[in-house]
């Protein structure tokens, strides 16, 4: 997983959802549409449950939000999507929040990045230090802190890495023996 835009897109093929909700499928029902609303893979389950007619009272508590409005070409412009990455090649915990055309990345205790994806889809121009973006940066940072505890997650990650390194050392001694 990666926090930059090219990897964060979650595809949603309406043909599968039309078949699920109507029992029918035909190419005439398929009209290609690219939504500008941020989405996440965790949104698929609530979407499928909505289309299958499962009442909210019968569902387990879960993250994610139904994307059924998007299937009817209704954009969800104020929607916030977040993501986190804690290992696999990164040197510290990273969090990402996307709202509309803006993406904020917090590299815990190291740096922050802010991109206007409409003007800069390749994410080259970091706006995080510019005064005119201070309010949106603060808003998106608050979104991260309301969802995650970066200090606790970072500590748990470091402790886990230390345990795994000790285990790898012990296994290597056993193999060498």
C-alpha positions, 0 to 999 in steps of 0.5 A, a space after each residue: 500500500 502506498 499513500 500517493 494517488 495512483 495507488 489509492 484509487 478504488 475501482 467500482 464497476 457498476 455492472 456488478 452492482 446493477 446485477 446484484 440489485 436488479 438480478 439483470 445485467 446487460 451492456 445497455 445498463 453499463 454507462 461508463 462514469 468516472 467519479 471524482 468522489 474519493 472512495 476506499 476498498 472498505 466502502 465495498 461491503 456497505 455498498 453491497 449490503 445496501 444493494 442486497 437490501 440488508 437493513 442497517 439493524 442487521 449489520 455489524 459495526 464496520 468502517 466504510 460508507 455505502 457508495 450507492 449514491 455514486 452508482 446513481 451519478 450523485 457525487 459525494 463532494 464533502 466525503 473524507 477518505 483516510 488510509 494508513 501505512 505502518 511498515 513495508 518499506 516506510 521508516 515511520 507511520 504514515 496517514 493519508 486523508 483525502 477530501 474532494 480535490 485535496 490530499 493530506 499526508 502525515 508522516 508521523 513526527 517527520 513531515 507533512 504533505 498537502 496536494 491539490 490533486 486537481 492542479 497537481 495530479 502527480 503530487 509534485 507541489 507540496 502545499 503544506 508549508 504555505 500559509 494560504 493552505 493552513 486551514 485545510 491542512 489543520 482540518 485534515 490533520 484533525 481528521 487523522 487525529 480523530 480516527 487514529 492515535 499516531 503515537 500509540 500506533 508508532 509505539 506498537 509498531 516499534 515494539 512489534 519490530 523489535 520482537 520480530 527482529 529478536 525472533 529472526 535472530 533466534 531462528 538464525 542461531 537455530 539454523 546455524 546450529 
